[in-house]
Amino acid sequence: MSVYFNNRREWWEYYFRLNKKPHTGAGFERKKDALEAEAERKKELKKPKKEEQIGMDFLNLVESRLDYLKAYRTQSHYKDNVYMAKAWVRLWKDRQAVDVQTEEIRRHLIDLKNRVSAYTANKELKSIRALFNFGIRQRWFMQNPADGIEFFPVEKQPRYVPSREDIIRVIMASDGETQDYLWAIALTMGRMSEINRLRWDDVDFNERIVRLYTRKTKGGNFIPRSIPMCSTLETVLKRRLKGNDTEWVFHHTYFSRSAGEWVTGPYRGRNRIMKTLCEKAGVRYFRFHPLRHFGASILVKEGVDPKTIQSLLGHANFRTTEIYLHQIKGADKDAMGRLDSVFFGVKNVVEIKKRKTLAQD
């Protein structure tokens, strides 16, 4: 029996085992009190532990999640979450993570939608949901208050893809190191982040290849791929190599607040350059990404196999490549052109038959 009277102490006690662990209680004057205490203890043990439910401050949750993103995800993804987290901390910094309610999150997102856009609010919802899921995986609490919130409907706008002529005009509007940088993106079809971290160890002039590394997978591992080095790219890289005593192909000198001194290292982002260059070239503003389209469009025109293009672009999923190629090839325009040709032929046949009928009458 789990409840018994201790003759030596002259009180009632309880004893039971749960999940192979012993639990005891003593000092009860009546058997009824011991039974009630035993039942209450079992009830408590079957619930998540109190510290697992409310032992994590919201601020600590955010900091832990950001540390994880900095270590395992891309720099841009980490920076996006830092920016969003500042608003969350202002709202809930003095709260326990489990005390943040679904309705509070919903009100914040509705306000963001009204002030900025539905797209921005949806992006933040996705990040808040990931934040709480991170805490659940660490077993700090059991529920995600963002799970019951739906994404806002978004009116998708067609993505602007600049013409090859505009891209060439922007490259020609640049000079020196900046032009080398643009050619490196265009001729490797690399992402800006991949070119920023390109090292001389990744450039093999003998084999005529450039190794690019990306961290697009969920696990955060850098995945390399080899890009054949065309003659123009070789010329650009050899020009960069002369007088370059750093490990980076593209680098700059900046003041580091953490180090308290001027240091030389790779770029983190260079988006401001494109706005200036587009204005100088007299074309509609676009960022670095269309330079990847530029290289891919040439390969499409030359009839290169789509799977090869997928490998060169570094797409994990071929569906992403298909969307890419669809934009480049203008498949809809070609299809509708053929439809118009057929329809025009039908109209001509009808017109000819109509004229023959009138002539016979």
Buried (B, 14 or more C-beta within 10 A) or exposed (E): EBBEEEEEEEBBBBBBEEEEEEBEBEEBEEEEBBBEBBEEBBEEEEEEEEEBBBBBBBBBBBEBBBEBBBEBBBBEBBBBBEEBBEEBBEBBEEBBBBBBEBEBBBEBBEEBBEEEBBBBBBBBBEBBBBBBBBBEEBEBBEEBBBEEBEEBEEEEEEEEBBEBEBBBBBBEBBEEEBBBBBBBBBBBBBBBBBBBBBEBEBBEEEEBBBBBBBBBEEEBEEEEBBBEBEEEBBEBBEEBEEEEEBBBBBBBEEEEEEEEEEEEBBBBEBEEBBEEBBEEBEBEEBBBEBBBBBBBBBBBEEEEEBEEBBBBBBBEEEEBBEEBBEBBBEEEEEEEEEEEEEEEEEEEEEEEEEEEEEEEE
